[in-house]
């Protein structure tokens, strides 16, 4: 009976507290992990305003943000993306000044996939997502438009050369278009991978909030690999208590070496949670569901410093 009750409780947790954007995880400190693509985005989508494409590339590659220096601009497909539902070319009114190609509802790039899974323009987890388009790092096709081969370019003098054109993406309108790189657009930096160290199973913030990317729960013959976010409650002088604010199932199990465990009684064991430069082992005992606050609560049962 104990196992049945605990699994039922976990199922209630999954369906009652999981975010509608389960692939997107708030890691704290202004960083958002995209588990679907294994990317980390800055929570603020407008750190530095608008700039030309090459300036945006150089800015992202030299950016140091929240201790990380490996940022870049997102990429997209260079050639035709078969997932796109629309291909609209500019007419002669645009001439060769702002020639563009529009591709709608695409899934072939990092911005496109983020939009499909998280809708950042309308998602309150992200901040300052602009309606104006964002630069990608990807040049337009290979610099020569296919119209040159087909004889269908916008004007008789148009030779199809687009060597200074780049793709840009609209989170609001969900389409990408091409534009000369000298035009100012917004830049949203991204980095590969998670911000949680591979040799840890969580991060403890300065406010004592816990972010754990990998907790295994054995549900019969199936192992669920979960991520969880617990907020510290500074309300009881005699006990350290946390409330579960968000969690979900990892679509791709986290590959960290120190994966934590959720036991049948919902006790949480985290073998390596990092606070600044120190690694701790932490065990949290499940208490109950607080009807007044609407959260499940855990208290500190045991902890120690890893050698």
N, C-alpha and C positions, 0 to 999 in steps of 0.2 A: 504493500500500500504506500509506503514511503516513496518509492520510485515513481509510482503513478502520480502522486500528488505533486512531486517536484517537477516532473515533466509537464504536467498540466499547468503549473504555475509559470514555467518558462514559456509555454505556448501563449499564455495570457500576456506575458511581457512582450513577446514578439509582435503580437497583433495590436497591443494597446499603446506601446511606446515607440515603436520603430518609426523613423523618419520616412516621409513619402519619397525622399531622395536617398535611398539606402546606400547608394554607391558613393555618396559624397559625405565626408567625415570632417567635422571641425576639430582640428588638432590643437586649437588654441594659438595664441601669439600671432593672430592674423594670418594663419595658414590653413588651407583647405585641401584635404587629400581626396583625390579622385581615384577610388579603388578600381573602377572599371577600366581605366587606362594606365594605372600605376603612375600618376602624375600628381604633383603638388602645385596648386595655384595660390597666389596671394589672395587673401579675402577681399582686399581693396582692389577693385578693377581699374582704378584711376590714380595711380601713385604719382605720375609725372606729367599728366596732361597730354596734349596732342603734339606730334612731331613727325617729320618725314620718315619714310620707311627705313632708310639706312641708318639714320640717327637712332631710331627705335631699336634696331638690331644691336648697335654698339652699346646703347644704354642698358639693354637687358643683359648683355654678355658681361658687362662690368658692374652690374648691380650687386651690392651686398645687402641682403635683407634678412632680418631675424637670424643672423649667423650663417647664412648660406650664400655662396658666391658662384653658384653654377646655374644661374637663371638664363633663359633664352626666350625668344618669341615662339609661339605655337606654330605648328606646320599644318599644311593641308595638302590635298592632292594637286600635282602639277598638271596632269592631263585630265581628260574627261573622267568624271566620277559617275559610274553607272547607277549609284543610288540617288542622284539628283533627279528631280521631277520637272525641271524647267531649264531651258537654254534660250535665253533672249539676248540678241545682239543689239548694240546701239544703232540708231539710224543715222542718216547723213547730217542730221542737225547737230550731232555731237562732233562730227569731223574726226580729226586725229588728235584733238586736244585732250579730251577725257574719254576716249574710246573705252567701252567696257563690255564685258560679257557677264551676264547674270545667271547664277546657278542656284536653284532653290531647294530647300529640304534635303541637303546633302548629309552624308554620314562618313565621308572619306577623310576627314581631318580632325585634329584634336579639339578645335573650337566647336566643330559640328557635333561631335560625339558628346562634348560637355553640354551643349544645348539640348540634345536629345534626352540625356539622362537627368539633367538638373535644372534646365531652364533658368540660367543665372540672372537674366534680366528681370524675372519676376520672383526669384527665390530670395527670401529675406536673409538667408545664410550668407549671401554675398553682399558687398557694399560698393556703391558708386559704379554700377554697371551702366555704361552710357548707351544712349540710343544711336549715336553716330558710330560708324563702323570702326573695327579694330584691324590693325595691320597683322598679317601673318609673315612668316619668314620665307614663304614660298613664291618664287617668280612665276609669272603667268606662263603656263605651258612650258615650252623650251625656248621662249623668246620669239617664236614665229607662229602667228595664228594660222590655223588650218584654212582660213579663207584664202590665203595666198595660193594654196594648191587647187582649191575649188573655183577660184576666180570670183568669190562672193564677198570681197572686202567692202567696207562701208563706202568708199569713194573710188573713182577710177585711178587716182594717184596713190591709193593706200596699198603699200606692198606687204602688209601683214607683219611688219617688224614691231615687236612689243618688248624689246629687251630691257626697258626700264619700267615695265609694268609688274605689279604684284597683286596677289589676291588679298582681299580684305573681307571681314566677316561682320554681319549684323546680328547681334544677339536678340534685338527687338524684332526684326522682320524675318529672321531665320533664312537668310540667303547670303551668298558670297558674290562679290563683283570684283572686277579688275580696276586698277587705277595707277596712274603714274606715281612712282615712288617719291617724288618730290612734294606731293601733297601731304598736309598734316592730318594724321589720324591718331587715335588712341593706341596705346600699347599695353598689353596685359602679360606680365612675365609668368613663366611656368618652368618647373624643373622636373627632371625624371626621378621617379621613386617617391618613397614616403619620407617624412621627416623624423620618424621614430627610428632609433638605431636598430640595426639588424640583430645585435646581440642583447636586445632588451625586449620586454613585453609591455612596455608602457612608459609614459612620461608623467611626472608629478610637477605641476606648475607652482609658481610662487604662491598662488592662492590655495594650494593643496588640492586642486582639482586633478582628477585622474583621467588620463586618456590611454586606453589600452586597445591596440589594434588587433590583438590575437588572443582569444580565449576559447579553448576547446571544451565542448559539452558533449558527453556521450549520450545520445538518444537512441537506446536500443543498439542496433548494429550500425547506426549512422552517427558520424562525428560531425557536429556543427561547429564551424569556426566563426566565432563572433568578434565584433568590435564593440567597445562600450565607452561611454563617457559618464563619469560620476562627479557630481559637484559636492564639494565639502560644505557642510553646514556648521557654521560657528555658533551653535545654539545650546550645546550641552557642555558645561565645564568639566564633567566627569568622564565623558566618552567622546571619541572622535567618530563622527557619523557622516556618511555620504548618501546622497540621493541619486538614483539613476535618472539622468536627463535625456539620454539618447543611446540607442544601440541597434544592431542589426546583424545579419548574416553576411559574411564576406563572400562575394560571388566567386572570387579567386582566393583560396585560403592563404593567409599571410605566411610568409616564409621565414619569419624571424626564428632565431635559434632558441629563444627562451619563451615559447608559447605558454600562456597561463592556462589555468583550469577552472571550470565551474563544476562543482560537485553536485550530486543528486539533491542535497539540501540547499543548493544555491550558494554555498560558501565559495568565495572567489579567492584563488591563490595566484598571485603574480610573482614569479620568481626573480624578476629583475625590472624594477621601475626606477627610472633615472630622474633624480632631482639635481639640477645643475651638473656636476661631474660625479656625483655619488650614486651608486646603484644599491637599491634596497630590495629585500624580499618582503612581501606584504600579504597577509591573509585577512580577508574581510568576511565577517559573519553576517548572514542575512537575518534581518530583524522582522519586518512586516511591511505591509502596504499602508501608508499614511493616508487615510481618507480625507483628512483636512487639506493636506498639501497636494494630494494626487500623485505621489511618488512612492516607489519602492525604496526601502532604506537598508543600508548595511552599516555595521560598526567595525572598528579596528579590533581584530582578535589577536594578531601577533605581527611583529615586524623585526627586521634586523638588517645590518649592513653587510652586503656581500664583500668578501675579501677580494 
